[in-house]
Amino acid sequence: MLVRLALDEEIDTFVEMARLNVGEVRKGHGFDPARVRQVFRDYLDLADPTIYFAEHDGEAVGYLMASVGRYRYVDLQFYVQEVIYVRPEHRGTRAAVLLMRHLIAEARRRGFTEIFGGNDYGFSPDRTKRFFEHFGFETVGLCMRLRTA
C-alpha cells in the first residue's frame, strides 16, 4: 500500500469516494457531484485543497483532503485535515494510518507549524479522537454547530 497525490485522470474515483463518504457521515446534506468535481479541479489548478490517495494493488482505496491555513496575526502556515476516508472493505488496513503519516511528513517538510484535524459531524468521535491521539494530536478547543436552516 502506498500514498500519493491524486492524478488528474482520477476525478471520477474521487467523486465516487466522496459520494460514499457523504452517504455515511453527511446524509442530511445531500451530494453535489458538480461541486465535488470543482473541488478536484481546484486541487489540480491551485493545490488547495491537496488530495492524497491511498493505493492498494493499483486501486485507490481511500483519500485524505487537506487545506493550507494561515494565521491572521503571525506569518505561519498549517494544514487543516478536512476529510479522511477509506472504503469500507479496506478499513482495518494501514490505509488511514499511512494517509495521516504522509500528511504529517508533508507538513514537516513544508515547515508548517501545526495540523488541525478531527471530525465535525459526530461520526465515531471517540474512535476518531483515539486515532488522532495515536499520532500525537491533542484536544485544544471545542467545535460546536448551530443549524440555521
C-alpha positions as CSV (number, residue, x, y, z in Angstrom):
1,M,0.0,0.0,0.0
2,L,1.3,3.5,-0.8
3,V,0.1,7.1,-0.5
4,R,0.4,9.5,-3.4
5,L,-1.2,12.6,-4.8
6,A,-4.4,12.1,-6.8
7,L,-3.9,12.1,-10.5
8,D,-5.9,14.3,-12.9
9,E,-7.5,11.3,-14.6
10,E,-8.9,10.1,-11.2
11,I,-11.6,12.7,-10.9
12,D,-14.3,10.0,-11.2
13,T,-12.7,7.9,-8.5
14,F,-12.6,10.9,-6.2
15,V,-16.2,11.8,-6.9
16,E,-17.3,8.2,-6.1
17,M,-15.3,8.1,-2.8
18,A,-16.7,11.5,-1.8
19,R,-20.2,10.2,-2.6
20,L,-19.7,7.2,-0.4
21,N,-18.2,9.4,2.4
22,V,-21.2,11.8,2.3
23,G,-23.6,8.8,2.4
24,E,-22.0,7.7,5.6
25,V,-21.5,10.9,7.5
26,R,-23.5,13.7,5.9
27,K,-26.7,12.1,5.0
28,G,-28.8,15.2,5.6
29,H,-26.7,17.4,3.3
30,G,-27.2,15.7,0.0
31,F,-24.5,15.3,-2.5
32,D,-23.4,17.6,-5.4
33,P,-21.1,15.8,-7.9
34,A,-20.6,19.0,-9.8
35,R,-19.3,20.7,-6.6
36,V,-17.0,17.8,-5.9
37,R,-15.6,18.0,-9.5
38,Q,-14.9,21.7,-8.9
39,V,-13.1,20.9,-5.7
40,F,-10.9,18.4,-7.6
41,R,-10.2,21.0,-10.3
42,D,-9.2,23.4,-7.6
43,Y,-6.8,20.8,-6.3
44,L,-5.3,20.3,-9.8
45,D,-5.1,24.1,-10.6
46,L,-4.3,25.6,-7.2
47,A,-3.2,22.7,-5.0
48,D,-5.8,23.9,-2.5
49,P,-7.1,21.6,-1.2
50,T,-4.5,18.9,-1.5
51,I,-5.8,15.4,-2.1
52,Y,-3.8,12.2,-1.3
53,F,-4.9,8.8,-2.3
54,A,-4.1,5.5,-0.5
55,E,-3.5,2.9,-3.2
56,H,-3.5,-0.9,-2.9
57,D,-2.8,-3.1,-5.9
58,G,-3.3,-0.2,-8.3
59,E,-6.6,0.8,-6.8
60,A,-7.4,4.0,-4.9
61,V,-8.9,2.7,-1.6
62,G,-9.0,5.9,0.4
63,Y,-8.2,9.6,0.4
64,L,-7.2,12.4,2.7
65,M,-8.0,16.0,1.8
66,A,-6.3,18.9,3.5
67,S,-6.1,22.7,3.0
68,V,-3.4,25.1,3.9
69,G,-4.3,27.6,6.6
70,R,-2.6,30.8,7.7
71,Y,-2.9,32.6,10.9
72,R,-4.2,36.1,10.7
73,Y,-1.8,37.5,13.3
74,V,1.6,35.8,12.5
75,D,3.2,34.6,9.3
76,L,2.8,30.8,9.9
77,Q,1.1,28.1,7.9
78,F,-0.6,24.9,8.9
79,Y,-2.6,22.1,7.4
80,V,-6.3,21.6,8.1
81,Q,-7.2,17.9,7.6
82,E,-10.7,18.1,6.2
83,V,-11.5,14.6,5.2
84,I,-10.0,11.2,5.7
85,Y,-12.0,8.4,4.1
86,V,-11.2,4.7,3.5
87,R,-13.6,2.4,1.6
88,P,-15.4,0.1,4.0
89,E,-13.7,-3.1,2.6
90,H,-10.3,-1.6,3.3
91,R,-10.9,-0.4,6.8
92,G,-8.7,-2.0,9.3
93,T,-5.8,-2.0,6.9
94,R,-3.0,0.5,7.0
95,A,-4.7,3.0,4.6
96,A,-5.8,5.6,7.2
97,V,-2.6,5.4,9.1
98,L,-0.5,5.8,6.0
99,L,-2.5,8.8,4.8
100,M,-2.1,10.5,8.2
101,R,1.6,9.7,8.3
102,H,2.0,11.2,4.9
103,L,0.2,14.4,5.8
104,I,2.4,14.8,8.9
105,A,5.6,14.2,6.9
106,E,4.5,16.7,4.3
107,A,3.6,19.3,6.9
108,R,7.1,18.9,8.5
109,R,8.8,19.0,5.1
110,R,7.0,22.3,4.2
111,G,7.8,23.8,7.6
112,F,4.2,24.1,8.7
113,T,3.7,24.7,12.4
114,E,0.6,22.5,13.1
115,I,-2.0,20.3,11.7
116,F,-5.6,20.7,12.8
117,G,-7.8,17.6,12.3
118,G,-10.7,15.6,13.6
119,N,-14.3,15.4,12.6
120,D,-17.1,17.8,12.7
121,Y,-20.1,15.6,12.1
122,G,-20.4,13.3,15.1
123,F,-19.5,10.1,13.3
124,S,-17.5,7.9,15.7
125,P,-16.0,10.8,17.6
126,D,-14.4,8.7,20.3
127,R,-12.7,6.4,17.7
128,T,-11.6,9.4,15.7
129,K,-10.1,11.0,18.9
130,R,-8.1,7.9,19.6
131,F,-6.9,7.7,16.0
132,F,-5.6,11.3,16.1
133,E,-4.1,10.9,19.6
134,H,-2.1,8.0,18.2
135,F,-0.2,10.5,16.1
136,G,0.3,13.0,18.9
137,F,-2.7,15.2,18.3
138,E,-4.2,16.8,21.4
139,T,-7.6,18.3,22.1
140,V,-7.2,22.1,22.1
141,G,-10.6,23.5,21.8
142,L,-14.2,22.9,21.1
143,C,-16.2,22.7,17.9
144,M,-19.9,23.5,18.0
145,R,-22.6,23.9,15.4
146,L,-25.9,25.8,15.1
147,R,-28.2,24.7,12.4
148,T,-29.9,27.7,10.8
149,A,-31.8,26.0,8.1
